[in-house]
């Protein structure tokens, strides 16, 4: 059974869905799998762009064969050598002995690290700005190092304005019928999954993404075809994702809102977080308020929320006089994604002493955040004086939301 689709004229989607996988890179939870995208361009010279995971070899090869419809394959272009996009290169090259393997010097270095050099005589090395003419289609290679691996490159199809963007502009979730972003960008959890994908995987490389934007600035973009998720082929969806990426890459909040991330062993710090959230709501905060327990939530969701919103409240607790290790792991990973320039506040339960508040602030220090309100200190359980402190903190956050522009 072959599942191919002509996504643009003479450009065929030959990718696959993976609904069996529950964690992307064995780390990030997937509620609805992920798609591995690959494309065939049919022209005077036929080219395959990228590959898919090893579990789908049979289906993938059938998809390619169906798209080629009896014709030979001339080139295999690999934009990204991460295993979910390179596991079938050797199978394709074996099946199509006339095809040349197109990549850059680092592409081939990584290929040999993962596999071998059996196809070294078929390497077709390209450099940044080189072009490959296929007939009616012409590919110009745009190097994008550290978006998000060192060897990453993209292909800009110069005659039609199509960008084959490697992992950039991708998202979690399998393809559910709709292959075009315009059909899903305002539905379901697509944006949440696209944000969580970018922030956790590419987030720390904001400068490199900005550098890429400068390289493609001024180019006509009529379609963006990433290696995961839907294809953007209309102005609204292209403008939408470019705007999101600009904010994400510059660490600019998408919107006003408050995320509260707490650690709590016996429920007392959780109670304080709930009181704070209730006070914010009662004060008339109309923006979103989201609360996360670091012990019960995968960090990728909290990290994405912290990047999304303007304000955050961190509620660490002590553990053996130090910082509760799940909070420490979360904050460390959050900083690792480039988190910066936010308005943050603290709520701390210290019980019999420790350094959790100090350590939390030290971890976040490099982000150059603005501190809002006075720290609220809870000694074991919430008392009347802490409630007053929470009310004062809620008021300070409300005033900050009212007076800030994003």
C-alpha distance (Angstrom), angle and dihedral (degrees) to the residues before:
residue distance angle dihedral
X1 . . .
X2 3.79 . .
X3 3.79 123.5 .
X4 3.78 108.3 -166.9
X5 3.79 130.1 146.7
X6 3.78 133.4 -168.3
X7 3.78 98.5 -125.6
X8 3.83 95.1 175.2
X9 3.78 129.7 3.8
X10 3.82 107.6 -58.4
X11 3.81 90.8 -10.0
X12 3.79 114.2 111.3
X13 3.79 129.9 -163.9
X14 3.82 108.2 -135.2
X15 3.80 97.8 166.4
X16 3.79 129.6 121.8
X17 3.79 140.8 -133.5
X18 3.79 120.9 -120.7
X19 3.80 110.0 -159.0
X20 3.78 94.2 156.6
X21 3.77 95.3 70.4
X22 3.81 114.7 89.8
X23 3.82 99.5 -177.2
X24 3.79 126.9 40.3
X25 3.81 109.9 -134.4
X26 3.83 83.2 -0.3
X27 3.80 87.0 -76.4
X28 3.81 116.8 69.3
X29 3.84 116.8 66.1
X30 3.78 117.2 -118.6
X31 3.79 118.6 -156.6
X32 3.79 93.8 -176.7
X33 3.77 107.6 18.9
X34 3.78 125.4 -114.4
X35 3.80 138.4 -93.0
X36 3.80 124.1 -124.8
X37 3.78 107.9 -151.0
X38 3.79 126.0 -151.3
X39 3.79 128.8 163.3
X40 3.78 139.0 -156.3
X41 3.80 119.2 -151.7
X42 3.79 112.3 -159.2
X43 3.77 116.0 -153.6
X44 3.80 139.6 115.7
X45 3.80 82.1 -52.7
X46 3.80 117.1 33.3
X47 3.78 119.2 -141.1
X48 3.79 134.8 -170.3
X49 3.78 115.4 -150.9
X50 3.81 114.7 -149.8
X51 3.78 131.4 -36.7
X52 3.82 140.7 -113.2
X53 3.81 141.2 -120.5
X54 3.80 120.0 -60.9
X55 3.81 95.6 -113.5
X56 3.81 90.4 71.1
X57 3.79 103.1 49.2
X58 3.82 97.0 123.5
X59 3.79 95.3 47.1
X60 3.80 91.9 42.6
X61 3.80 95.2 52.3
X62 3.80 90.0 47.7
X63 3.82 89.8 51.5
X64 3.80 91.4 52.6
X65 3.80 92.6 46.8
X66 3.80 91.1 50.2
X67 3.81 92.4 49.3
X68 3.81 92.5 49.4
X69 3.81 90.1 49.1
X70 3.80 95.1 -156.9
X71 3.79 97.2 -35.4
X72 3.79 124.9 118.9
X73 3.81 126.5 -108.8
X74 3.81 116.9 -117.4
X75 3.79 104.1 -179.2
X76 3.80 141.1 19.2
X77 3.82 110.7 -159.2
X78 3.79 116.6 -164.3
X79 3.79 114.3 -165.0
X80 3.80 96.6 175.9
X81 3.81 130.0 24.4
X82 3.80 98.4 -156.1
X83 3.82 107.1 129.9
X84 3.80 96.3 -111.8
X85 3.82 86.5 63.9
X86 3.79 102.5 35.9
X87 3.81 108.6 40.7
X88 3.80 95.0 104.9
X89 3.79 102.5 42.0
X90 3.79 93.2 105.3
X91 3.82 93.2 47.1
X92 3.80 90.8 51.8
X93 3.80 93.0 47.1
X94 3.78 90.5 49.0
X95 3.80 91.8 51.4
X96 3.82 93.7 45.2
X97 3.82 106.4 39.7
X98 3.80 93.4 176.9
X99 3.80 94.2 57.8
X100 3.78 119.4 106.7
X101 3.80 120.5 -140.3
X102 3.82 108.1 -125.3
X103 3.79 120.0 -159.0
X104 3.78 144.1 111.8
X105 3.80 128.2 -91.0
X106 3.79 92.9 -88.9
X107 3.81 91.2 47.1
X108 3.79 89.5 61.2
X109 3.79 93.0 42.2
X110 3.81 90.7 55.9
X111 3.80 91.8 42.4
X112 3.77 90.4 57.8
X113 3.79 90.9 45.8
X114 3.80 91.0 55.7
X115 3.79 98.1 34.9
X116 3.81 130.7 -5.5
X117 3.79 141.6 -82.9
X118 3.80 98.0 -97.5
X119 3.80 90.7 126.9
X120 3.78 97.5 42.6
X121 3.79 91.3 120.7
X122 3.80 88.6 60.8
X123 3.80 97.5 51.5
X124 3.81 113.5 127.2
X125 3.78 105.1 -167.8
X126 3.80 119.6 -156.6
X127 3.77 132.3 -172.1
X128 3.79 131.3 -148.1
X129 3.80 108.8 -67.6
X130 3.81 96.0 15.4
X131 3.80 117.1 137.3
X132 3.78 134.3 -142.4
X133 3.79 115.7 -159.3
X134 3.79 116.4 -151.1
X135 3.81 98.4 174.0
X136 3.79 112.1 -94.7
X137 3.80 89.2 13.1
X138 3.79 125.1 62.3
X139 3.80 123.2 -169.6
X140 3.79 120.6 -152.7
X141 3.79 113.9 -167.8
X142 3.78 117.1 -131.8
X143 3.79 114.4 -169.1
X144 3.80 114.2 -139.5
X145 3.81 106.4 179.4
X146 3.82 115.2 -167.2
X147 3.78 94.0 14.0
X148 2.93 71.5 135.2
X149 3.85 112.6 -49.1
X150 3.83 127.0 35.0
X151 3.81 95.1 -111.3
X152 3.81 98.6 48.6
X153 3.77 118.0 132.7
X154 3.77 134.2 165.8
X155 3.79 133.9 -148.0
X156 3.78 122.4 -130.0
X157 3.80 112.7 -161.1
X158 3.78 99.5 -144.2
X159 3.81 100.7 -163.7
X160 3.80 96.0 56.3
X161 3.80 105.1 20.1
X162 3.80 98.4 -113.8
X163 3.81 121.1 154.1
X164 3.80 118.7 -156.5
X165 3.78 94.2 -158.7
X166 3.83 107.0 -172.6
X167 3.83 110.2 -144.5
X168 3.81 93.6 -18.7
X169 3.82 114.7 106.5
X170 3.80 90.9 17.2
X171 3.79 129.0 135.2
X172 3.76 142.3 -167.9
X173 3.84 121.9 -101.8
X174 3.76 131.6 75.2
X175 3.80 118.6 -95.0
X176 3.79 108.3 -92.4
X177 3.76 102.2 -163.6
X178 3.78 96.9 -68.0
X179 3.79 109.9 91.2
X180 3.81 93.7 173.0
X181 3.80 119.1 82.1
X182 3.80 92.0 -142.3
X183 3.80 88.6 71.8
X184 3.80 96.5 54.1
X185 3.81 112.8 22.9
X186 3.80 92.6 96.7
X187 3.79 96.2 38.4
X188 3.78 136.9 81.3
X189 3.78 120.4 -25.6
X190 3.80 97.7 -38.3
X191 3.82 95.3 119.6
X192 3.80 92.1 46.5
X193 3.81 90.0 53.0
X194 3.81 93.5 45.3
X195 3.80 90.7 49.7
X196 3.79 94.0 46.4
X197 3.81 89.6 48.5
X198 3.80 94.4 51.3
X199 3.80 99.9 39.4
X200 3.79 96.3 48.2
X201 3.79 99.1 38.7
X202 3.80 106.9 28.9
X203 3.82 100.7 14.8
X204 3.79 99.2 102.6
X205 3.81 90.1 54.8
X206 3.80 96.5 66.0
X207 3.80 93.1 131.7
X208 3.78 91.0 53.6
X209 3.80 91.2 49.6
X210 3.80 89.6 50.8
X211 3.81 89.0 50.3
X212 3.78 89.2 52.6
X213 3.80 90.5 51.8
X214 3.80 89.4 55.0
X215 3.80 90.6 51.7
X216 3.81 93.4 53.2
X217 3.80 95.4 36.0
X218 3.76 109.6 127.6
X219 3.80 94.7 19.8
X220 3.77 117.2 126.9
X221 3.80 107.7 -111.8
X222 3.79 114.7 -163.0
X223 3.79 96.2 154.0
X224 3.80 139.7 12.1
X225 3.79 117.1 -157.6
X226 3.83 113.1 -170.1
X227 3.81 129.1 -172.9
X228 3.81 93.0 -114.4
X229 3.78 129.1 37.5
X230 3.80 133.4 1.1
X231 3.79 132.2 -15.9
X232 3.81 119.0 -110.6
X233 3.78 109.0 -142.1
X234 3.80 106.8 150.6
X235 3.80 133.3 65.5
X236 3.80 96.4 -111.6
X237 3.78 96.4 53.3
X238 3.83 93.5 40.4
X239 3.82 92.0 50.5
X240 3.81 89.6 45.0
X241 3.81 96.2 54.6
X242 3.82 93.4 40.0
X243 3.81 89.6 54.0
X244 3.81 91.2 49.8
X245 3.80 92.4 47.8
X246 3.79 91.2 49.0
X247 3.80 90.2 55.2
X248 3.79 94.1 42.6
X249 3.81 93.9 47.0
X250 3.82 92.9 48.5
X251 3.83 92.7 43.3
X252 3.79 91.5 -120.6
X253 3.83 117.5 154.0
X254 3.78 113.1 -107.8
X255 3.78 91.9 -146.8
X256 3.76 145.7 -13.7
X257 3.76 114.7 -83.1
X258 3.79 144.4 114.6
X259 3.79 127.7 -108.5
X260 3.81 117.7 -169.2
X261 3.81 116.8 -161.2
X262 3.80 115.2 -172.8
X263 3.78 141.0 175.1
X264 3.78 117.7 -149.2
X265 3.79 131.0 168.0
X266 3.79 99.6 -177.1
X267 3.80 104.1 15.6
X268 3.79 102.3 -96.8
X269 3.80 96.8 108.3
X270 3.79 89.0 42.5
X271 3.81 88.6 55.1
X272 3.81 90.0 52.1
X273 3.83 90.1 50.7
X274 3.80 90.7 51.1
X275 3.81 91.8 48.6
X276 3.80 90.3 51.7
X277 3.80 91.9 49.2
X278 3.79 91.3 49.0
X279 3.80 91.5 49.9
X280 3.81 90.4 50.9
X281 3.78 90.4 51.9
X282 3.81 92.9 46.1
X283 3.79 89.9 51.6
X284 3.79 88.7 59.1
X285 3.80 102.3 -101.1
X286 3.79 100.9 167.1
X287 3.78 95.3 -178.3
X288 3.79 122.1 94.0
X289 3.79 118.3 -75.8
X290 3.80 115.2 -162.4
X291 3.81 126.5 -176.9
X292 3.80 125.1 -160.9
X293 3.79 132.8 -173.8
X294 3.81 107.9 -145.5
X295 3.80 90.6 -150.2
X296 3.80 95.5 56.0
X297 3.80 103.2 32.0
X298 3.77 128.8 74.9
X299 3.82 107.2 -117.3
X300 3.81 92.6 -124.8
X301 3.82 91.3 71.4
X302 3.80 94.5 48.2
X303 3.79 92.1 45.2
X304 3.80 91.7 52.1
X305 3.82 90.8 48.7
X306 3.80 92.5 49.7
X307 3.80 90.5 53.5
X308 3.79 91.6 45.7
X309 3.80 98.8 54.0
X310 3.78 133.5 59.7
X311 3.81 97.3 -134.5
X312 3.77 134.9 43.4
X313 3.78 135.1 -177.4
X314 3.78 117.6 -157.7
X315 3.79 118.5 -159.7
X316 3.81 109.4 -170.5
X317 3.79 125.8 175.5
X318 3.78 133.7 -156.7
X319 3.76 122.2 -104.0
X320 3.79 118.0 -174.7
X321 3.81 87.5 -16.9
X322 3.81 91.7 -56.1
X323 3.80 135.5 81.4
X324 3.81 117.6 -61.5
X325 3.77 99.9 -100.4
X326 3.82 97.7 -130.3
X327 3.80 89.7 55.0
X328 3.80 89.9 46.3
X329 3.80 91.6 50.8
X330 3.81 91.4 48.1
X331 3.81 95.1 48.2
X332 3.80 92.0 45.8
X333 3.80 91.8 51.6
X334 3.81 91.1 44.3
X335 3.80 90.8 56.1
X336 3.80 88.5 45.8
X337 3.82 89.4 62.2
X338 3.81 90.7 59.4
X339 3.82 97.3 -101.1
X340 3.81 107.5 178.5
X341 3.79 148.7 137.8
X342 3.81 96.7 38.6
X343 3.79 132.6 134.6
X344 3.79 107.1 -112.2
X345 3.79 138.2 -179.4
X346 3.80 136.2 -172.9
X347 3.77 137.6 -131.9
X348 3.82 113.6 -179.5
X349 3.79 134.0 -172.6
X350 3.79 108.6 -160.9
X351 3.84 104.5 166.1
X352 3.82 104.9 173.9
X353 3.77 98.3 3.8
X354 3.78 141.0 -77.9
X355 3.76 146.2 135.8
X356 3.81 103.8 -89.8
X357 3.81 96.2 119.4
X358 3.80 93.1 44.8
X359 3.80 93.3 47.6
X360 3.82 92.3 46.6
X361 3.78 91.7 53.7
X362 3.78 91.5 46.5
X363 3.82 91.4 53.1
X364 3.81 92.1 50.0
X365 3.80 95.2 40.2
X366 3.81 97.1 95.0
X367 3.81 90.4 61.1
X368 3.81 92.2 71.8
X369 3.79 94.2 -135.1
X370 3.80 128.5 175.8
X371 3.79 113.9 -118.2
X372 3.79 115.9 -134.1
X373 3.82 122.4 -158.7
X374 3.79 131.1 -18.3
X375 3.80 120.9 -53.0
X376 3.79 111.3 -101.0
X377 3.81 111.6 -136.6
X378 3.78 119.5 -159.5
X379 3.79 120.3 -167.4
X380 3.83 103.0 -152.2
X381 3.82 99.2 -55.2
X382 3.80 135.4 24.2
X383 3.82 113.9 -92.7
X384 3.80 130.6 -178.2
X385 3.79 92.4 -90.4
X386 3.82 90.7 54.6
X387 3.79 90.4 50.2
X388 3.80 88.3 56.0
X389 3.80 89.1 49.5
X390 3.80 90.7 50.6
X391 3.80 90.4 50.6
X392 3.80 90.4 51.2
X393 3.82 91.1 48.9
X394 3.80 91.0 48.6
X395 3.80 89.9 52.0
X396 3.81 91.6 50.2
X397 3.81 91.8 50.1
X398 3.81 91.5 46.9
X399 3.81 91.3 52.0
X400 3.78 90.2 47.6
X401 3.81 91.8 51.9
X402 3.80 90.6 48.5
X403 3.80 93.8 50.0
X404 3.81 101.0 38.8
X405 3.79 125.6 89.7
X406 3.77 123.4 -150.2
